[in-house]
Amino acid sequence: ERLVTSAVAMADAKIGVLTPKGLTERVNPIKDADRKSYWIPRHAFVGYLLDAAKSCENIRLHLDADIQDIKSDANGFHIKTGDG
C-alpha cells in the first residue's frame, strides 16, 4: 500500500525529452508487461530502508555519527564511529 501511494508504476511512466524543437516521447527501456515495477522517489526509498532497518534486531542505527572506518567480512559490515 505504501509503495503504491508514493511511487509511479513503470507501466504508467512516460519518458520525454524537451528540446527547443519541442517535446519528444521515448520508449521506456525498463517497461516489462510481465511484472509490476515502480519508480520510487529517493526520499521515499530512504524512508522505507530506515523503517526496515529499525524493525531488524540485528541492525543498530547510529544517526549523526562520525564514521571512522567501514570494513566487511563474511558476517557483514562493521562500522567504527567516533564514539566507539
C-alpha positions in Angstrom: 0.0 0.0 0.0 2.7 2.5 1.0 4.7 1.8 -2.1 1.8 2.4 -4.4 0.9 5.8 -2.9 4.5 7.1 -3.1 5.6 5.5 -6.4 4.9 5.6 -10.1 4.1 2.3 -11.8 6.6 1.8 -14.6 3.7 0.7 -16.9 2.2 4.2 -16.4 5.5 6.1 -16.7 6.5 8.1 -19.8 9.9 9.4 -20.7 10.1 12.7 -22.6 12.9 14.8 -23.9 12.3 18.6 -24.0 14.4 20.5 -26.5 13.9 23.8 -28.4 12.2 21.8 -31.1 9.6 20.6 -28.6 8.7 17.5 -26.5 9.6 14.0 -27.9 8.4 10.9 -26.1 10.7 7.9 -25.9 10.1 4.3 -25.2 10.8 3.3 -21.6 13.5 0.6 -21.8 12.7 -0.9 -18.4 9.0 -1.4 -19.0 8.1 -5.0 -18.7 4.5 -6.1 -19.1 5.2 -9.4 -17.3 5.9 -7.9 -13.9 5.0 -4.9 -11.8 7.8 -2.4 -11.1 7.8 1.1 -9.6 9.9 4.2 -9.7 10.2 5.5 -6.1 11.5 9.0 -5.2 14.8 8.8 -3.4 13.5 10.3 -0.2 10.7 7.7 0.0 13.1 4.9 -0.8 15.5 6.0 2.0 12.5 6.2 4.4 11.5 2.6 3.5 15.1 1.5 4.2 15.2 3.3 7.5 11.8 1.8 8.6 13.0 -1.7 7.6 16.3 -1.2 9.5 14.5 0.0 12.6 12.5 -3.2 12.6 15.5 -5.6 12.4 17.0 -6.7 15.7 20.5 -7.3 14.1 20.8 -3.8 12.8 22.0 -0.9 15.1 21.5 2.6 13.8 24.0 5.4 14.6 22.5 8.6 13.4 24.6 11.7 13.2 27.7 9.6 14.0 31.3 10.4 12.9 32.3 7.4 10.8 36.0 6.5 11.2 36.1 3.2 9.3 34.0 0.7 7.4 35.0 -2.9 6.9 33.2 -6.0 5.7 33.7 -9.7 6.2 31.6 -12.9 6.0 29.4 -11.7 8.9 28.5 -8.4 7.4 29.6 -4.8 7.6 31.5 -3.3 10.6 31.4 0.4 11.1 33.7 2.2 13.6 32.3 5.6 14.8 34.0 8.4 16.7 32.1 7.3 19.8 33.3 3.7 19.6 
